[in-house]
Amino acid sequence: MFIGTPTVTAFYRGDESLNKIRYALDLAQRLNTKLTVLLDSSSPYVKMVVVMLKTTLKMDEEVLLKTLSERIRQHIVDELNIPDYSLEVTNSADVGQSILVNNRAIFSSRKTTVLAPWKEESVVSRGSSEVMFPIGKGRSCRWALRNGLPLVKAAIPDLSVLYWHTTWLDPNVESENPEDHPCVEVRENLALAKKMADQLGVKNRQIIEIRRDVVEGLSQAILRERCCLVVMTRGLGTGFGRYGDILIRRQCPAPVLMIGLEGEPVW
């Protein structure tokens, strides 16, 4: 999916964006990669500043955007106190090889990898280095594992992983233990997930529950286990992230990393 280490991209829509830029900066520094901040030309703040500069400085569009980018870059550097960090502010960029830190894009971007934080200022600001990977019976969770595990391992050296699954009751099984009920495909995916984490030297565990509402079960497990991040992807066939999108719309209690579908998954 990514060729080498991905860059990180955030949006500037005014000072309300600073918190997400701070989170994106922490992620970029952890990955030892570049952070780019894109000016959101659709935001009221950026529109207002553009009009003001056009009126007062009489600049053409290209010079105006360059001037605006330089001023906002200096403002971000001052506000976040990062004088020595190489930060680029621009009005356009290729995000194909980037992690996009943006809550809004998570609903529209099929191929791009998008990370949706809320008010967190750093990747582990919740006080835990445990990351949740929800495991189902389909191929999409394997795509999230193959592309997400190495990525979060690079960002969180002391990473531990929680594999979470909610299962249906198997009418042919008398046991009340949820771990006795998953189907064959889920068991295969859980075994693959453990093998992949073990190969990377990542501490891992699994929780299997029986929950009628999958998204509510996810949210409660995230809170209960104090996970700092949830890693998911969209359906490989549909391109939609049914549970992931609902989780974010319900304001997931932890940031959600949706692994993009750039490149054809081969199994």
Secondary structure, 3 states (H helix, E strand, C coil): CCCCCCEEEEEECCHHHHHHHHHHHHHHHHHCCCEEEEECCCCHHHHHHHHHHHHHHCCCHHHHHHHHHHHHHHHHHHHHCCCCCCEEEECCCCCCCEEEECCCHHHCCCCCEEEECCCCCCCCCCCCCEEEEECCCCCHHHHHHHHHHHHHHHHCCCCEEEEEEECCCCCCCCCCCHHHCCCHHHHHHHHHHHHHHHHCCCEEEEEEECCCCHHHHHHHHHHHHCCCEEEEECCCCCCCCHHHHHHHHCCCCCCEEEECCCCCCCC
